[in-house]
């Protein structure tokens, strides 16, 4: 009788170990997935921050250009040059973001 009790206990322990091993495996997979998602979200946040910084710089430059009031008729030429610089800077930021 003692031997049957040991077999029953051993069988119960084996089942519990299998359950724990499966649960451990599932948790490892979930952790891996969450780490991947976390990394993707961090990358997206960095990209958004860079984009926002670019917009802030563009806004500052636009305000500077709007505040310039030269006496001669070269305002449109100056604005065009500054706009070209802004576009070039945006291209550089986009290239660096990759």
N, C-alpha and C positions, 0 to 999 in steps of 0.2 A: 504494500500500500504506500509505503514511503516513496518507492520508486515512481509510482504513478503520479504522486503529488509533485515530485521533482520534474517529471516530464511535462506536466500541465503548466507548472510555473515557467519552465524553460520555453515552452511553446508560446506562452503569453508574453514573455520577454522578447522573443524573436519577432512577434507581431508588432510590439511597441517599437522595437529598433527599426523595423522596416518603415513604420509610419514616420518616425523621426528622420530617417534617412531621406524619405520622399519629401518631407516638409523642408528639410535642409536644402535639398536640390531645388525645390520650387523657390525658396527664398533667395538662393544664390542667383537664379535666373532673373527674378524680379529686381534684385539689387543691380545686376548688370544692366538691365533695361532702364532702370531709373538713373543710373550713372550716365548712360548714353543720352537720355533725354535731358538731363541736367547740363551736360556739355553742349548740346545743341541749343538749349535756351541761353546759356552764357554767351555763345557765339552770336546768337540773334541780338542779345542785349548790347554786346559790344558794337555790332554793326549799326544798331539804332543810335547808340551814343555818338558814334562817329558821324552819322548822318545828321543828327541834331546839331553837333558842333559845327558841321559844314554850313548848315542853315543859319546858325547864329553868326558865323563869320560873313556869310553872304549878306545877311541883313545889316550888319555893321558897315560893310563896304557900300551897300546901297544907300544907307543913311549919309555916309560921307560924300558920296557922289551927289546926292540930292542937295546937300548943304553947300556944295561948291557953286559959286555964282561969279564966274569970270566976266570981266567987262567986255571982252571981245565975243565973237560968235562961235567960239570953239567948244561950246558946252556939249553939243551932240557928239562931236569927235571924242572928247574926253570920256563921256559916258560910254561910248562904244568901246574904247580901249579898256576901260575898267570892266565892262561886261565880258570882254574877251579874256581878261585876266581871271575873272571869276570862273568862267567856263573851264579854263585851263587848270585852275586849282582844283575844281570839282573832278576833272578827269584824273588828276594826280591822286586825289583822295580815293577815288574809286579803284584806281590801279593798286594803291597800297593796301586797300581793304581786302583784295583777293589774296 
